[in-house]
């Protein structure tokens, strides 16, 4: 039985050993942070809180974090990052995708904002685009998820909302950045050495190897891989 993770460094070491790890259960038998940490540590706000580890790992650039496992939230190490990038990042440049009609308007608009601003929270994106959580917000949420899945955007940490009086309040919210701005030097260098098919196969190889009883085709479907 896998030992439960109770410290930040244990968590980092575990993901480094695996290569990648979902935040919560994607498939029974596939390791995840939720399955390997005691429930009573979550949402305590302490340094032992796994909910804080995810943001810290992204801010410290120890691990990539976001909806980067085929749209599922999870972590990817430096070793595996170029492989995931090659597997999921479209070969066609963004302007060509937009001009060719293969990119929806929301994704294009959100991407344009990040091209200008670099780093934003979802609330800042909504405010700039003039939408709210109830009116137009779902399209923005889907666009940000898509851009993470395709390795254009990534979570680079978190920040608390600021009240009208200039005071922070509430739980920290995700802060997003372009992959080009977040990724440390060298993290993407080897991506060019992989074809998309080779990278997808490598991810599935590792996913099956680290799991207990996970079917390769089922994992491929969950991760959106060929």
N, C-alpha and C positions, 0 to 999 in steps of 0.2 A: 504494500500500500504506500502511495506517495505521501511523504511527510507534509503536514500543513505549513503554509507559508505565514510567518508572523512578523517578519521585518521587511523593510524596503529592499535591503541588499539581498536577502534570500529570494525575493521576487525577481529582481534583476538577474540574478544568477540562474534561476530556473528558466526564464525566457531565453537567456543566452544559450543555455543547453539545448532547448527545443528549437530555437530559430524563430518561432512565432507562437502566439497564444491568444485565443479569444478572451474578451473581457468576461463574458458570461457563457453559459452552455449553448453551443451551436448544435452539437450532436452528442448523445451519450457516448462516453468513452474517449472523446477528444478533450485533452487537458484544457482547462480554463481557469482564469483567476478566481472566479466565483466559486468553483468547485474545490479549489485548493487553499482556501482561506477560511478561517473560522467566522461564522455568521456574526458573532458578537463584536467583531472588530469593525464591521462596516458602518459607515455614517456616524462615527463617533467624533469625527473632527480631529482626532489625535494623529500623531506621526505613524501609529500602527494601523491607521485606517486605509484599506486598499483603495477606497474611493479617492484618496489624496495621492496615492502612489502613481496612478495613471497620469495625472496632470504633472506631477513632479518629474516623471520619467521623460515626458515630452518636453518640458521646459528645460531640463538639464541635457536634453538630446542624448540620453542613454538608450532610449527606444523610440521608434516611431509609434504614434498612437492615433487612432481615429477609426472611421468606417472603412478600413483598408484591407479587410479580409473578405473580399467579394461583397462589400457593403455591410458586413458585420463589424462591430467594434472590436478592436484587438490591438495587439502589439507585434512589431516586427523588429528584429535585430539588424545591426549594421551588416552582418554576414548575409542575411537573407534579403535585405532591402533591394539590391539591384535585381534580384530574381523576381520579386513581387512587382517592381517597377516595370520590368520587361513583360511580365505576364498581363498586366492590367492597363498600362499607359498606351493610349491610342497612338498609332504611328503617324496619323495625319495631323498636321498642325491645327490648333483651335480655330483660327480664322477660316481655314479651308473647310473645316467641319461645319461651321456656321453658314458659310456661303453655299455649301453643298446640301444644306437642309438636313444634316444628320445630327444636329445639336439643337435642342429646344431653346426657346427664347429665355426662359428663366435661367438656365445654366449659362447662357451667353452673357446675360446681364450681370449675374453674380460674378462671373469670371472677370468681366470688365471692371467691376468694383475693386476686386483684389489686385488687378493689374495696376490700378491707380493708388490704392490705399496700402496694399501689402498685408496688413493684419487687421482683422475685424472679428467681432462677435456676431452671432446671428441677429441679436437685437439691433445692432448697428446696421447690418445689411438691410433688415426690414425697414428701419427708419429711413435709410437713404433711398430705398425703392418705393417708399410710401405705402407699405403694406403693414398689416397687423397680423397677430397670431391667428385670428379668426377669418380675416379677409386677405387672401393672397399669401399668407404665411406658409401654408403647407407646400406650395410650389417652390418657395425659397428653401424650405427644409430639404425637399427632395433634390434640389439643385446642389446644395452643399454636400449632401450625401453622395450624389453622383460624382462630383468633382473630387471628393476624397477617394471614392472607389477607383477612379481613373488616375489617381496619383497626380492630380493638379494641386489639391489642397491637403493640408494636414493640420491636426491640432498641435499648437505650439505651447500650450499651457492653459491657464484659466485666470479669470479675474472676477471680482464681485461687482455687482451693479452699483451705480452711484445715484444717490437721491438728489432731489432738487436743491438740497442744502449742501451738496458736495460730500455727503457721508456714505461710505460703503454699507451695503446691506445684503441680506440673503446669502444663499449658498453660492460659491463661485460658479461661473458659467464658462463653457469652452470658448477659447480664443483660437481663431483659425489663421493660417498663414499659407502662402504659396510654398509648395515643395521646394522650388528653386531658392527661396529665401531661408527655409528652415533647415534643409538637409545639410549636415556637416560635409566638409570637403572629403571627397572620396566615396561617399555613400552610394552614388549613382554611377561611378566610373565603369563598373563591370557590366552594367545593364546592356550595353551595346554588344556584348559577347554572347548574349542569349537571344534566340528567337522566341516569340511569344509561346509557341508550342512547346519548346524545350523548357522554358521557365514554368509553364503551367504543369508540365509533367513532374518537374522537380518539386514543386510545392505539394502536389498530391503524393509523391513518394514519401516526403517527410511527414506529411499529415497522417498517412496510414501507418508509418513506422512508429510514430509517437503515441498512437491511439490504441485502444483496446476494443477490437471488434467493429471498427468503422469500415464500411464498405467504400471502396475507391470511387465508384460511380455516384454514390450518395454524397460523398464529400465533394466531388466535382460539381454536382448540382447545387449544393449549398454555397459553395464558393464562386459559382458562376464561371467555372473553368471548363475548357473543352476536353 
